[in-house]
Structure formats: structure tokens, C-alpha cells
Amino acid sequence: MVDSVGVDSGRWMVDSGSVEGVSKKRTVVDLVHRLQQFLDEKARKKVDPGYIEVPEKPWRVIARYKENMVDADCWNHIDYPGTDESSDWQMCFEPPIASSIGIWVGYRGTGIGLSKSLTKNAGRYYSISTTGARYGLNFRLRRFNTSDVTLLGSDFKGGKKVEDYSSDTVMTTPVWIRSVYVNGYWVLNGRRYSQAAAYNQSVIQRRSAGSLLLGATWYQSSMDYSEGNVAYVLLSGGTGRIKVHQGNIGVGYGYNWVPLRGLVLNLMAMPTVSVYNRVKVYKYDCNFDLSPKEDTDNYGKYDPETRLWANGKRYKPAMMYKEGDDVYYGEAGSETDYSWLRLNVDLRLGIAYNWSNYFIGIQSQFNNFNYRKDSNRVNIYDAYARLSVGVRL
């Protein structure tokens, strides 16, 4: 009797463990199933099926090829002390186009992707994006350095242009440029118009439709060419580093044109205006300046303690530099400026074609950001183009 009780107890304990393990598995499976149901219901309940088709097969596997371009232009105006001469000049930085290949796997509008860079010396680039029936979110980070610069300029005398010049040159040390872009938008006519139909193919646009969009953007960037590039800092009025933080809001319009079944062409344009614009510039001091060349060089040696030349002057004309002259160069503080109403733009173009369970698409986006401090003005252009080929499972 005792033995039979012991055996029964042991069997009960084993069966209890098995039941507990099965229960946990069922709980996980149930949670996954509920999540899938939630995503399916969310994808379908807010759209007009006459305009937007939600595919029966929810999984997508997409192969992607992407190219990203960044171009930074810096303008400055210079008045030469003691003369009626001035110059307008521009530095243009254009690093190599960053290309990459990758794969994306997702359920409805949610997923994850991996990519591998194909370009050397193009810096680092990261991006994350998601698109729903009524919303879209984008994050991009780009960091690069380059020593190649194109200089464009015009010289003026008495207010009249006397000469234009252009040259490709190499900076003493690289300029570093970093940018972070975060954007979100809300589609007002989400029942009949879908950005996702053209940009990630989670749904299919069946009939042409458009919508107003509300958007917000956070942008921050920095440009640093201070280390070793004394001549460029002098030409920038003593500015060697610039940091900007910018918050923008905008109203735009997007339109999906469906000329034939399965094909959609999208164009979206959204001008934005900054409601927060903080620009911080870091100034650098040097014992040379841009004053006109003198007939006699009586400057002698430079004293770093008094920060004066032997003739008692603080600055020596840069055009009078000669071998053996000591060059003093260092940070001289920073200035912060707040301003409003900077105009920027967000442009997007997407084309997608769907057949059976397959699809192919081309997407592109262009952003322009600009900021100004005193006579310095900077424009940064950020754009990408992407080819996508995928299958629904």
C-alpha cells in the first residue's frame, strides 16, 4: 500500500512538471497569437478597403540596396580692416556616397533589418523607420570626416566685384560633420491614403488618393574644422566649430497615384519652420589677422605671455607671414544665439509595384537644413535613394 502511494506520488510530480512546461509554452504561444491579432486588427480597422488593401499574408522579407548622400556648404562674408575690399567665399564638403545592402524582416508594419556598408571612407550611417496607417517615424544618424574641400569665392573693391575664383584643395586636418535627424508625421486621411503603400509595402494602394500631413522634426548637427586649419578659421571670422539644435513643425501634402492595378507613385512635400533654433559657435584667436599687407615688417618676435608682437601690436597681417614666425592659436570662448523662423524642406518620392506575393519599390527622400550666425551661414543637404525587392509570406 505504501509502495503504491509512493509510485503514484512520483507519477503525480512528473506529470505536474510536464503540465507546467506545457502551460508556459501555451502562454508564450498565446501571447504571440494575441500580438498578431492586435497587429492584424490595427492594420485593417482604420482603412477603407476600397482604397487600401491589407494583404492576407502578413510577413514580409525584403532585400534592400541603399545610397545616402550628404553635402555641407559653408558661406562667409569678410570685410578686410582698413580697406574698401571684401570677399564672399564658400566651402563645399561632399563625402563619398555611402552605399549599403541589407535585409528586412517584419510582420505588418513592424520589423527589423540588418545592413552592411559597401563604401570605404564614407563615415558611419544609421537609420530606423516605421510607417503605419496614419503615422510615420524616421531616425537617421550620419557621421563623417573629409579633408577634401572646394573653395568658391568672389572679391569686391568699393562694392564692385573684381574677381571670381574656384579651387579644389585639401585641408590640413579633416573637417568632422555629424548630424542627427528625427522626424514624425501624422496622416489626416489615413483611411484612404497610405505612405506605407509606397515606402514599405505593408499595404497596397488600390485607388488614387491624397492627404494633408502634419509633421515635426528634430535636427541637430555639428561642424568642426578647428584643429590645425588656421587659415580657414581666419576666413570664417574666427569661428572653428558650430553646433546647432533645431525643432521644426510643418504642414505638407502627399498623393498616391495609381495608374494601373498594383502600381503606385507617391510624392510628398512638407515645408517646415523652426520653432526652436539654437546655434552655438566656438571662437578661436590667432596672432595673425586679415588686415592688409604692410610695406615694412617691423613685427619682430611674438611674446605668448603678453600676446603681443615686439612692435606692440597684437595681430600681424597673415599676408606677411614668413618662415620662423611663431603662430599662436587657441580657443577663445563661445557664443550662443537663439532665432526663429528658419525654413527647411522635406521631400519624398516613392514608386512600388505589387504582383502576386511579390513587390518591388524605389524610395527617395531629400532634406535641407540651414542655420546662420553673424556672417556665417551653413546649409546641409541630406538625401537617400533605396531599391527594395520583397516577398510576402
FINU-759136 format. One line per 5 residues: number of its first residue (from 1); their letters; for each residue x, y, z of C-alpha. Coordinates in Angstrom, 3 decimals, decimal comma. Layout:
! residues N
NUM	A	X/Y/Z; ...
***
This chain:
! residues 393
1	MVDSV	0,000/0,000/0,000; 2,832/2,360/0,894; 4,722/1,471/-2,288; 1,700/2,157/-4,463; 1,250/5,527/-2,776
6	GVDSG	4,915/6,358/-3,419; 4,725/5,407/-7,067; 1,524/7,391/-7,522; 3,121/10,433/-5,834; 6,137/10,230/-8,091
11	RWMVD	3,980/9,995/-11,167; 1,941/12,936/-9,964; 5,070/15,057/-9,556; 6,370/14,203/-13,045; 3,003/14,884/-14,582
16	SGSVE	2,871/18,224/-12,718; 6,191/19,312/-14,200; 5,090/18,347/-17,687; 1,834/20,218/-17,267; 3,717/23,302/-16,028
21	GVSKK	6,089/23,228/-19,026; 3,240/22,810/-21,482; 1,371/25,623/-19,760; 4,312/28,024/-20,182; 4,651/27,140/-23,855
26	RTVVD	0,950/27,681/-24,360; 1,220/31,052/-22,589; 4,006/32,209/-24,929; 2,173/30,941/-27,995; -0,997/32,636/-26,787
31	LVHRL	0,827/35,962/-26,295; 2,336/35,771/-29,779; -1,077/34,914/-31,219; -2,711/37,847/-29,405; 0,028/40,199/-30,655
36	QQFLD	-0,550/39,027/-34,215; -4,304/39,521/-33,811; -3,693/43,033/-32,449; -1,452/43,988/-35,382; -3,899/42,471/-37,884
41	EKARK	-6,890/44,302/-36,409; -4,921/47,539/-36,188; -3,902/47,258/-39,848; -7,473/46,692/-41,066; -9,901/48,588/-38,871
46	KVDPG	-8,830/52,142/-39,784; -8,652/51,846/-43,569; -11,200/51,919/-46,375; -10,810/48,581/-48,215; -11,949/50,263/-51,421
51	YIEVP	-8,768/52,353/-51,373; -6,286/50,371/-49,278; -5,797/46,621/-49,397; -4,305/44,853/-46,371; -2,609/41,683/-47,708
56	EKPWR	-3,700/38,347/-46,262; -0,083/37,249/-45,856; 1,329/39,413/-43,041; 5,039/38,544/-43,123; 7,450/40,341/-45,441
61	VIARY	11,082/39,634/-46,296; 12,778/42,477/-48,172; 16,231/42,802/-49,753; 17,430/46,396/-49,967; 20,147/48,428/-51,673
66	KENMV	20,576/51,982/-50,424; 22,683/55,028/-51,240; 22,951/58,012/-48,883; 24,369/61,426/-49,754; 25,318/64,348/-47,513
71	DADCW	26,574/67,705/-48,738; 27,584/70,594/-46,451; 28,163/74,151/-47,684; 29,501/76,969/-45,526; 29,331/80,634/-46,606
76	NHIDY	31,003/83,680/-45,078; 31,453/87,379/-45,855; 34,726/89,101/-44,969; 35,490/92,822/-44,718; 39,228/93,491/-44,743
81	PGTDE	40,122/96,023/-41,998; 41,374/99,396/-43,171; 40,338/98,889/-46,808; 37,309/99,093/-49,068; 37,863/95,459/-50,041
86	SSDWQ	35,738/92,442/-49,091; 35,167/88,832/-50,104; 32,353/86,320/-50,261; 33,550/82,749/-50,075; 32,120/79,274/-49,744
91	MCFEP	33,487/75,921/-48,523; 31,826/72,847/-50,043; 32,219/69,419/-48,415; 30,946/66,383/-50,283; 31,999/62,976/-48,890
96	PIASS	31,648/59,748/-50,896; 28,120/58,420/-51,349; 27,505/55,771/-48,695; 26,048/52,601/-50,223; 24,829/49,512/-48,376
101	IGIWV	22,938/46,250/-48,855; 20,642/44,702/-46,295; 17,640/42,583/-45,442; 14,462/43,477/-43,555; 12,016/41,025/-41,960
106	GYRGT	8,727/42,122/-40,461; 5,109/41,428/-39,589; 2,700/44,035/-40,981; 4,373/47,416/-40,404; 6,751/46,284/-37,655
111	GIGLS	10,100/44,596/-38,233; 13,861/44,706/-38,022; 16,621/44,991/-40,589; 20,351/44,473/-40,936; 22,656/46,117/-43,472
116	KSLTK	26,310/46,096/-44,481; 28,203/49,099/-45,826; 29,807/48,763/-49,253; 31,674/52,079/-49,236; 35,008/52,819/-47,581
121	NAGRY	35,775/56,217/-46,029; 32,122/57,269/-46,215; 31,717/57,620/-42,450; 29,003/55,972/-40,381; 25,326/55,954/-41,172
126	YSIST	22,442/54,540/-39,121; 18,706/54,664/-39,813; 15,486/53,349/-38,282; 11,998/53,901/-39,671; 8,453/52,665/-39,213
131	TGARY	5,273/53,512/-41,103; 1,675/52,880/-40,023; -1,742/53,653/-41,482; -1,736/57,163/-40,054; 1,825/57,816/-38,932
136	GLNFR	5,469/57,579/-39,862; 8,650/57,806/-37,782; 12,224/58,179/-39,071; 15,614/58,335/-37,389; 18,917/58,942/-39,205
141	LRRFN	22,422/59,487/-37,895; 25,394/60,372/-40,094; 28,996/60,974/-39,018; 31,873/61,555/-41,404; 35,121/63,451/-41,902
146	TSDVT	36,810/64,681/-45,044; 39,892/66,683/-45,963; 38,710/67,456/-49,485; 37,099/70,837/-49,905; 36,051/73,000/-52,828
151	LLGSD	36,575/76,736/-52,320; 34,440/79,218/-54,226; 34,817/82,947/-53,807; 34,362/86,472/-55,108; 36,497/89,543/-54,326
156	FKGGK	34,996/93,033/-54,143; 36,523/96,512/-54,141; 34,406/99,536/-53,429; 31,346/97,294/-53,508; 32,074/96,094/-57,070
161	KVEDY	33,052/92,560/-57,958; 36,580/92,335/-59,325; 37,306/88,594/-59,417; 35,767/85,127/-59,030; 37,840/82,105/-58,089
166	SSDTV	37,417/78,393/-57,525; 39,797/75,677/-56,355; 39,809/72,110/-55,044; 42,141/71,736/-52,102; 42,999/69,548/-49,125
171	MTTPV	42,627/70,836/-45,564; 45,489/70,473/-43,070; 43,332/68,204/-40,897; 39,875/66,743/-41,674; 36,632/68,544/-41,011
176	WIRSV	34,165/66,500/-38,934; 30,451/66,723/-39,657; 27,777/64,961/-37,592; 24,013/65,077/-37,995; 21,012/63,517/-36,240
181	YVNGY	17,551/63,622/-37,834; 14,311/62,536/-36,133; 11,021/63,018/-37,962; 7,402/62,081/-37,369; 4,253/62,799/-39,332
186	WVLNG	0,514/62,202/-38,973; -1,761/61,452/-41,943; -5,162/63,157/-41,709; -6,801/60,986/-44,388; -5,387/57,680/-43,185
191	RRYSQ	-8,490/55,742/-44,243; -7,834/56,271/-47,947; -4,193/57,352/-48,244; -1,158/55,360/-47,097; 2,515/56,363/-47,146
196	AAAYN	3,329/52,730/-46,311; 1,975/51,586/-49,685; 4,890/53,303/-51,438; 7,640/53,110/-48,815; 7,488/49,709/-47,102
201	QSVIQ	4,693/47,866/-48,956; 2,890/46,702/-45,800; -0,352/47,631/-47,593; -1,405/48,122/-51,216; -2,968/51,329/-52,537
206	RRSAG	-5,871/50,308/-54,844; -7,175/53,750/-55,867; -5,573/57,177/-56,130; -5,856/59,338/-53,012; -4,099/62,139/-51,175
211	SLLLG	-3,940/63,655/-47,716; -2,718/66,586/-45,692; 0,063/65,666/-43,275; 1,201/67,223/-40,016; 4,878/66,813/-39,218
216	ATWYQ	7,513/67,556/-36,613; 11,298/67,273/-36,909; 14,211/67,429/-34,506; 17,566/68,098/-36,117; 20,999/68,593/-34,608
221	SSMDY	24,380/68,807/-36,274; 27,923/69,943/-35,695; 30,774/71,016/-37,933; 34,347/71,143/-36,628; 37,318/72,292/-38,701
226	SEGNV	39,211/73,994/-35,876; 42,179/71,679/-35,460; 45,147/72,895/-37,486; 43,138/74,765/-40,127; 44,156/78,284/-39,085
231	AYVLL	43,628/79,883/-42,493; 40,057/78,576/-42,771; 39,246/79,738/-39,244; 40,513/83,240/-40,095; 38,362/83,263/-43,227
236	SGGTG	35,383/82,253/-41,038; 35,785/85,286/-38,792; 37,431/83,250/-36,037; 34,766/80,504/-35,996; 36,140/76,957/-35,901
241	RIKVH	33,219/74,886/-34,595; 29,458/75,174/-34,981; 26,697/73,252/-33,186; 23,014/73,570/-33,986; 19,833/72,191/-32,387
246	QGNIG	16,638/72,773/-34,309; 12,985/71,861/-33,751; 10,635/72,197/-36,736; 6,927/71,803/-37,418; 5,222/71,738/-40,773
251	VGYGY	2,143/71,008/-42,855; 2,520/69,072/-46,093; 0,642/67,051/-48,647; 1,122/63,548/-50,006; -0,517/61,940/-53,005
256	NWVPL	-0,638/58,331/-54,211; -1,362/57,957/-57,919; -2,492/54,513/-59,030; -2,370/54,423/-62,867; -2,882/50,655/-63,006
261	RGLVL	-3,527/47,772/-60,629; -0,553/47,075/-58,339; 1,390/50,230/-59,278; 1,555/53,316/-57,044; 3,564/56,519/-57,409
266	NLMAM	3,869/58,744/-54,335; 5,006/62,332/-53,939; 5,117/64,058/-50,567; 6,288/67,601/-49,835; 6,376/69,244/-46,430
271	PTVSV	7,881/72,703/-45,835; 8,756/73,222/-42,181; 9,529/76,207/-39,990; 11,733/76,112/-36,923; 10,132/76,880/-33,570
276	YNRVK	13,402/76,284/-31,727; 16,766/77,163/-33,230; 19,888/77,188/-31,073; 23,248/77,865/-32,710; 26,462/77,768/-30,723
281	VYKYD	29,744/78,859/-32,314; 33,194/78,333/-30,845; 35,630/81,172/-31,482; 39,392/80,839/-31,924; 42,047/83,513/-31,550
286	CNFDL	45,245/83,832/-33,564; 48,155/86,290/-33,594; 47,565/86,837/-37,326; 44,585/88,525/-38,966; 43,298/89,536/-42,399
291	SPKED	44,411/93,168/-42,325; 46,228/94,428/-45,455; 49,903/93,736/-46,028; 52,301/96,483/-44,855; 55,375/97,779/-46,687
296	TDNYG	57,729/97,205/-43,736; 57,894/94,171/-41,438; 58,834/95,522/-38,013; 56,865/92,971/-36,002; 59,865/91,047/-34,643
301	KYDPE	59,226/88,117/-32,288; 55,908/87,221/-30,755; 55,579/87,031/-26,946; 52,961/84,375/-25,955; 52,761/85,745/-22,386
306	TRLWA	51,781/89,288/-23,336; 50,227/88,116/-26,600; 51,937/90,973/-28,380; 54,476/91,246/-31,158; 57,707/93,107/-30,468
311	NGKRY	56,291/96,295/-32,030; 53,397/96,257/-29,537; 50,723/95,097/-31,962; 48,527/92,128/-31,185; 47,943/90,917/-34,747
316	KPAMM	50,218/90,623/-37,734; 48,763/90,551/-41,251; 48,536/86,942/-42,438; 49,902/88,012/-45,841; 53,158/88,974/-44,057
321	YKEGD	53,766/85,545/-42,514; 57,301/84,292/-43,058; 59,124/81,141/-42,082; 60,180/81,277/-38,432; 57,203/83,309/-37,241
326	DVYYG	55,529/81,858/-34,150; 51,830/81,122/-34,660; 49,607/81,327/-31,596; 46,225/79,699/-31,983; 43,691/78,657/-29,368
331	EAGSE	40,039/78,612/-28,313; 38,694/81,996/-27,230; 35,228/81,161/-25,904; 31,825/80,537/-27,430; 28,687/82,412/-28,416
336	TDYSW	25,111/81,094/-28,382; 22,298/82,508/-30,461; 18,571/81,692/-30,495; 16,453/82,525/-33,505; 13,128/81,612/-35,087
341	LRLNV	11,612/81,039/-38,495; 14,284/79,073/-40,319; 12,671/77,452/-43,355; 13,536/73,845/-44,237; 12,011/71,239/-46,526
346	DLRLG	11,191/67,505/-46,530; 10,628/65,925/-49,963; 9,878/62,232/-50,622; 9,265/60,157/-53,734; 8,208/56,525/-53,781
351	IAYNW	7,269/54,017/-56,501; 6,044/50,480/-55,829; 4,693/47,640/-57,928; 2,915/44,590/-56,485; 2,161/41,313/-58,264
356	SNYFI	1,081/38,021/-56,714; 3,005/37,831/-53,386; 5,964/39,852/-54,657; 6,770/43,551/-54,842; 9,495/45,953/-55,917
361	GIQSQ	9,936/49,567/-54,914; 12,146/52,629/-55,207; 12,099/55,226/-52,437; 13,946/58,507/-52,010; 13,964/61,353/-49,517
366	FNNFN	15,566/64,803/-49,510; 16,030/67,115/-46,522; 17,549/70,561/-46,364; 18,589/72,275/-43,118; 20,189/75,691/-42,784
371	YRKDS	21,357/77,970/-39,997; 23,117/81,291/-39,657; 25,305/83,047/-37,076; 26,614/86,535/-37,807; 28,141/86,370/-41,307
376	NRVNI	28,433/82,567/-41,207; 25,756/80,535/-42,982; 25,621/76,746/-43,274; 23,411/74,552/-45,461; 23,315/70,769/-45,053
381	YDAYA	21,632/68,601/-47,665; 20,777/65,028/-46,687; 19,262/62,592/-49,180; 18,939/58,876/-49,864; 17,662/56,528/-52,559
386	RLSVG	16,695/52,899/-51,920; 15,779/49,906/-54,063; 13,639/47,215/-52,402; 12,615/43,755/-53,604; 10,460/41,560/-51,375
391	VRL	8,028/38,699/-50,891; 5,003/38,228/-48,629; 4,782/35,061/-46,586
***
